[in-house]
Amino acid sequence: MSIWEVILAFVVVVLMLVALLANVLVLMCFLYSADIRKQVPGLFILNLTFCNLLMTVSNMPLTLAGIIYKSQPGGDEICHVVGFLETFLTTNSMLSMAALSIDRWIAVVFPLSYHSKMRYRDAALILSYTWLHSVSFPIVAASLSWVGFHHLYASCTLYNKRPEDRTQFVIFTGVFHTLSFLLSLIVLCFTYLKVLKVARFHCKRIDVITMQTLVLLVDIHPSVRERCLEEQKRRRQRATKKISTFIGTFILCFAPYVITRLVELSSVVHINSHWGIISKCLAYSKVVSDPFVYSLLRHQYKKTWKDIINKILKRSSINSSALTSESHNRNVLQLNE
């Protein structure tokens, strides 16, 4: 193995470990907190977490083996199943993010009618569509034998070995990425920019009220005035940062891989194998970032996982103290004997 392959293998191992821990923690929060389970967005986050966990335990290990051994890990049947899952899970994850953005758009732009427009039944219908949409492409690819081990990405994924099917495979790949990556990106941009517009409007109203209050309070201390102005500035930046994170991570993680897959279809451009694996690792990094972007850094999830950790630590401390007292009692009895 070259130094590049060692580095890439190490990156995949780190991504696997962090993704597994983070997504399991999100799942624990969902099971632990009744308040999180009651919320409609929790269904979308649960679906996204399920896709991330399955991607972590099925696709990442085979990519790691592909990097190390530079050949297809396992038999053809295993590779076909993993390639099927890779196509399905990636599409499902993208559409789940689009569904979360639609939920936020309805909640912010139509707050009074949110509970009537986004119920559990509506969320279940959206998830049903995402599953149907996601599974249709790998079924077509598997039926046409367009799933296999691709050396450029060291992964079991969409791959055409027959030159006579090249035109059909190019059309299929273009349609697939248009209806998965591009469609989700358009939905994300449309919904979150609408949310940002409403957030900025509310910030302006709050800013006007804040400035009027500061003008009326003549005797206010300068430090208090500065804190109010700083909070006003932070409030304006908060919504922009969040929305930039949602859209930015989506583009940063998925765009290099999608562009590489499309450029690869041209026989003119040669793609370096190291870049192919790097683009695949960037796509895997979305599995790592999703738990933090959509769940663990939010106040409700943060409070929940802190409660879980404190509960585990208290239980372990109680058990250790019980064991200590029991051993102490035994020592006393032995001394008395």
Secondary structure, 3 states (H helix, E strand, C coil): CCHHHHHHHHHHHHHHHHHHHHHHHHHHHHHHCHHHHHCCHHHHHHHHHHHHHHHHHHHHHHHHHHHHHCCCCCCHHHHHHHHHHHHHHHHHHHHHHHHHHHHHHHHHHCCCCHHHHCCHHHHHHHHHHHHHHHHHHHHHHHHCCCEEEECCCCEEEECCCCHHHHHHHHHHHHHHHHHHHHHHHHHHHHHHHHHHHHHHHHHHHHHHHHHHHHHHCCCCCHHHHHHHHHHHHHHHHHHHHHHHHHHHHHHHHHHHHHHHHHHHCCCCCCCCHHHHHHHHHHHHHHHHHHHHHHHHCCHHHHHHHHHHHHHHHHHHHHHHHHHHHHHHHHHHHHHHC
